Every structure is written in structure tokens, then in C-alpha cells.
Amino acid sequence: MVAAPRIVLVLLLAAGGALAKVLGGFLYGSRALMVDALTSIANMLALLGTVYYYRQSLMPPDEDHHYGHHRLSLGGVFVTLMTYSFVAGLAVAELLFTRSYSVDVKAPLAAAVGLALYSGAILVARRAGPQFSPYSVFTVSELIEGATVIAASFGGALYSYVIDLAGAYLVTAYIFYELYDVSQDFMRKMSDVAPPPGFVQQVVRDIESVTPGVKVKKIRLRCVTPGRYQGDVVIGMDPSKSVVEAHVVAQRIERVVRHRYGLDLVIHIEPLEQCRRGR
């Protein structure tokens, strides 16, 4: 479970970074910083959505969710995609109707303050758990955008607004790239993707090592959320074993894979001879 103080710290750092960029964008005339400020607002909304759905995912099983609420943690990814898509549209609309303007030399300073605060938010978010990885990806983009904005607004203040405007276009283009990348990852997670082959092979080895003579005939696994898996397995056992003995073996296997892998496994037991004939 993610510690509450860590979540609060991420919120405070992200809020501070967003405030610095928003104020800088309004006060110092930089379009690049203004686009960056919009992404900071989206970043805050995404963080709130991530925290909310993470807490929802911790709820125990109920009548409507027999396996628990683990997949609700992906709601944070959905909120992230929605907020950044909205901001991308606003940025395009803002840039399409931009006329010549001037950039204050203080704009790079505001961008630098925001960059420093978001750096801290990323470090804390990455230690908060895998549920926060999509948020941290977009927050890393804030660092890239921040560095771009510092250079662009500085050039816009010293030379021409065109440099600042070019930075705004670069930041907007990068938002669209991140949207594509995170949406691809979101769809992969929603598609019941199997764990890596090495993970499956290790599970098979552990199952067969729990009780001598047990053989895995078939296994199917899916990733529910990072670190949480579900699946079913067909194992062969000596047909001379009693129902009670088979039940004890199944319980032992369930405990082992749940403790080691976060895996909820449905176990079907067949006589060992039948497994051999089926191969």
C-alpha cells in the first residue's frame, strides 16, 4: 500500500510546480510557458484521478466484484488520457490564433522553479508504486517540456517571440506523442496480456516443486494490474491419492503462488495417467 504522506508530498510538489508555471505564463507573456502551464493543470487533475482510483482499487471483493477491485487502478490512466487530450486541444487552439507578442526575461525563471518542483514530484511518485507509473511518465514529460520552455522563453525574451512560439509548438507536439504512447500501454493492459514467458515458467517450476510427482499440464495467466495476476492451471497427480490429499496439495499451491507472485489461481486436478495420454 502507498503511504499517505508520500501521496501528500507528490500533491504538494506538483501543485507548487503548476502554480509557478501558471503565474509565469500569465505574468510574463511566454506562449511556451502558457502551454506548459496548461499541461501542469492537467498533471494535477491526473494525479488526483490516480490517487482516487488507487484508493478504490483497494476495496475488498463484494457482490458485484467477486475478484476485488484491482483493475480500478487503471482509472487513473484513463483520467490522465482525458485531461491531457483536453489540454492538447486547448494548446492547438491557442497557438493557431497567436499574433506577435513580447516575452519578459523573468519567464525562464518561472519555468525553472516549476521544473525543480516537478523533479521532486517524479522522484516521490516513482517510489509510490506501479499504479503511479502512467502519472510519472507524463510528469517526466513536464521535465522535458520545462527544459524546452526555459530555452525557448529565454530566446524569446532576448531575441524574438518566434523562438518562444517554436518552443510552444514543440511542447504541444510532445503532448500528442505522450498521449499516443500511454494510450498504447493502456490498451495493452486492458487486453488481458499474459505475463512474460520467464514469469510463467517460474510459476510452473514452483507448482511442480511444491509436491513431488505433480506435473503441470496446462496453465493460463493474465495480468490484472501491475503485480497482480489471475489464471488457471491443470495439474496431474497420482490417481491413488485421495480427494483429501489432492485438496491439501491444491491449497498449498494456491498459498505459494499468491504469496510469491500475487497470483489468484484456479486449480483443476486430473489423474497423472490421463495427463500423459493427453500429451
C-alpha positions in Angstrom: 0.0 0.0 0.0 1.2 3.5 -0.8 1.9 5.6 2.3 -0.4 8.6 2.6 2.5 11.1 3.4 4.1 10.2 0.2 1.0 10.9 -1.8 0.5 14.2 0.0 4.1 15.2 -0.8 3.6 14.4 -4.5 0.4 16.6 -4.5 2.2 19.5 -2.8 5.2 19.4 -5.1 3.1 19.1 -8.3 0.8 21.9 -7.1 3.8 24.1 -6.5 5.2 23.4 -9.9 1.8 24.0 -11.5 1.4 27.3 -9.7 4.8 28.6 -10.7 4.1 27.8 -14.4 0.6 29.2 -14.4 1.6 32.5 -12.8 4.7 32.8 -15.1 2.6 32.1 -18.2 0.1 34.8 -17.3 2.5 37.4 -16.0 5.4 37.1 -18.4 3.8 36.6 -21.8 5.5 33.4 -22.8 3.3 31.1 -25.0 5.6 28.2 -24.4 5.2 28.7 -20.7 1.5 29.1 -21.1 1.2 25.7 -22.9 3.4 24.2 -20.2 1.1 25.7 -17.6 -1.9 24.0 -19.2 -0.1 20.7 -19.0 0.6 21.4 -15.3 -3.1 21.8 -14.6 -3.7 18.5 -16.5 -1.0 16.9 -14.4 -2.7 17.9 -11.2 -6.1 16.6 -12.3 -4.4 13.4 -13.5 -2.7 13.0 -10.1 -6.0 13.4 -8.2 -7.6 10.9 -10.5 -4.7 8.4 -10.0 -5.0 8.8 -6.2 -8.8 8.4 -6.2 -8.8 5.2 -8.4 -5.9 3.7 -6.5 -7.9 4.0 -3.3 -10.9 2.5 -5.0 -8.8 -0.4 -6.2 -8.0 -1.4 -2.6 -11.7 -2.1 -1.7 -12.3 -5.8 -0.8 -14.5 -8.1 -3.0 -18.2 -7.6 -2.9 -21.4 -8.8 -4.6 -20.6 -7.1 -7.9 -16.8 -7.6 -7.8 -16.1 -11.2 -6.8 -12.3 -10.9 -7.6 -11.9 -7.5 -5.9 -11.5 -4.0 -7.5 -7.8 -4.2 -8.5 -8.4 -3.0 -12.1 -10.0 0.2 -11.0 -6.4 1.4 -10.5 -6.3 1.8 -14.3 -8.9 4.5 -14.0 -6.0 6.8 -13.2 -4.6 6.2 -16.6 -8.0 6.9 -18.2 -8.2 10.3 -16.3 -4.7 11.1 -17.4 -5.5 10.5 -21.1 -8.7 12.6 -20.8 -7.1 15.6 -19.2 -4.0 15.7 -21.4 -6.2 15.2 -24.5 -8.3 18.2 -23.5 -5.2 20.3 -22.8 -3.7 19.3 -26.2 -6.8 20.7 -27.9 -6.6 23.9 -25.9 -3.0 24.3 -26.8 -3.6 23.9 -30.5 -6.5 26.4 -30.4 -4.3 28.9 -28.5 -1.4 28.6 -31.0 -3.4 28.7 -34.1 -4.6 32.3 -33.3 -1.4 33.7 -31.9 -0.2 37.1 -33.0 3.2 38.8 -32.3 3.9 39.3 -28.6 6.7 40.0 -26.2 8.3 37.8 -23.6 9.5 39.0 -20.2 13.0 37.9 -19.2 11.6 36.5 -15.9 9.7 33.8 -17.8 12.7 31.4 -17.8 13.0 31.8 -14.1 9.3 30.8 -13.5 9.9 27.8 -15.8 13.0 26.8 -13.8 11.1 26.9 -10.5 8.4 24.7 -11.9 11.0 22.3 -13.3 12.7 21.9 -9.9 9.4 21.2 -8.1 8.3 18.6 -10.7 11.6 16.9 -10.4 10.8 16.3 -6.8 7.3 15.1 -7.6 8.7 12.5 -10.1 11.1 11.1 -7.6 8.4 10.6 -5.0 5.8 9.3 -7.4 8.1 6.6 -8.8 8.5 5.2 -5.3 4.8 5.3 -4.6 4.0 2.1 -6.5 3.3 0.8 -10.1 -0.1 2.4 -10.1 1.5 5.8 -10.4 3.8 4.9 -13.3 1.5 6.4 -16.0 1.3 9.6 -14.0 5.1 9.7 -13.6 5.5 9.2 -17.4 3.5 12.3 -18.0 5.3 14.1 -15.2 8.7 13.2 -16.8 7.3 14.9 -19.9 6.9 18.0 -17.6 10.7 18.0 -17.1 11.3 17.7 -20.9 8.8 20.5 -21.5 10.3 22.6 -18.7 13.8 22.4 -20.2 12.4 23.3 -23.6 10.4 26.2 -22.2 13.4 27.6 -20.3 15.4 27.7 -23.5 12.6 28.9 -25.7 11.3 31.7 -23.4 14.9 32.9 -22.8 15.4 33.1 -26.6 12.0 34.8 -26.9 12.9 37.4 -24.3 16.4 38.2 -25.7 15.8 37.8 -29.5 12.3 37.2 -30.9 8.9 35.8 -29.8 9.2 33.4 -32.7 11.7 31.3 -30.7 9.2 31.2 -27.8 6.4 30.3 -30.2 8.5 27.5 -31.7 9.0 26.1 -28.1 5.3 26.2 -27.6 4.8 24.1 -30.8 7.4 21.6 -29.7 5.8 21.2 -26.3 2.3 20.7 -27.9 3.7 18.1 -30.3 5.3 16.2 -27.4 2.0 16.1 -25.6 0.5 14.3 -28.6 3.4 11.8 -28.6 2.9 11.0 -24.9 -0.8 10.6 -25.5 -0.1 8.0 -28.2 2.5 6.2 -26.1 0.4 6.0 -22.9 -2.8 5.1 -24.8 -1.0 2.1 -26.4 0.2 1.0 -23.0 -3.4 1.4 -21.6 -4.9 -0.8 -24.3 -2.2 -3.4 -23.7 -3.0 -3.6 -20.0 -6.8 -3.8 -20.8 -6.3 -6.7 -23.2 -5.6 -9.4 -20.6 -2.0 -9.6 -21.7 -0.1 -12.6 -20.4 3.0 -12.2 -18.1 6.4 -12.7 -19.7 7.3 -16.3 -20.6 10.0 -16.4 -17.9 7.4 -15.5 -15.3 5.1 -18.3 -16.4 8.0 -20.8 -16.4 9.0 -19.9 -12.9 5.4 -20.3 -11.7 5.3 -23.8 -13.3 8.6 -24.8 -11.6 7.3 -23.6 -8.2 4.0 -25.5 -8.6 5.8 -28.7 -9.5 8.2 -28.3 -6.6 5.5 -27.9 -4.0 4.7 -31.6 -4.1 6.9 -34.3 -5.7 5.0 -36.1 -8.5 2.8 -33.1 -9.5 3.0 -32.2 -13.2 1.6 -29.1 -14.9 -0.4 -30.0 -18.0 -1.7 -26.6 -18.9 -1.5 -23.1 -17.5 -3.1 -19.8 -18.5 -2.3 -16.5 -16.8 -3.2 -12.8 -17.3 -2.0 -9.6 -15.7 -4.8 -7.8 -13.9 -2.8 -4.8 -12.7 1.0 -4.5 -12.2 1.9 -7.1 -9.6 -1.5 -8.8 -9.6 -2.3 -11.9 -11.7 -5.1 -14.3 -12.3 -5.3 -17.7 -14.1 -6.0 -21.4 -14.1 -3.9 -24.5 -14.2 -4.4 -28.2 -14.9 -2.1 -30.4 -12.9 -1.7 -34.2 -12.9 -1.4 -36.3 -9.8 -1.0 -39.9 -8.8 -4.6 -41.3 -9.1 -4.1 -43.3 -6.0 -4.2 -40.1 -3.9 -7.4 -39.4 -2.0 -9.6 -36.4 -2.6 -8.4 -35.0 0.8 -4.8 -35.3 -0.3 -5.5 -33.6 -3.6 -7.3 -30.8 -1.8 -4.3 -30.3 0.5 -1.9 -30.1 -2.5 -4.2 -27.6 -4.2 -4.4 -25.4 -1.1 -0.6 -25.5 -0.8 -0.1 -24.4 -4.4 -2.6 -21.6 -4.0 -0.8 -20.2 -1.0 2.6 -20.4 -2.6 1.7 -18.6 -5.8 -0.4 -16.0 -4.1 2.4 -15.2 -1.6 5.2 -15.2 -4.2 3.5 -13.7 -7.3 0.2 -12.0 -6.2 -1.4 -14.8 -8.3 -5.0 -16.0 -7.8 -5.0 -19.4 -9.4 -7.9 -21.8 -10.1 -6.6 -25.4 -9.9 -8.0 -28.4 -11.8 -6.6 -31.8 -10.9 -6.5 -34.8 -13.2 -5.1 -38.3 -12.8 -1.5 -38.4 -13.9 -2.1 -41.1 -16.5 -4.8 -39.1 -18.1 -2.4 -36.1 -18.4 0.2 -38.4 -20.1 -2.3 -39.7 -22.6 -3.4 -36.2 -23.4 0.1 -35.0 -24.4 
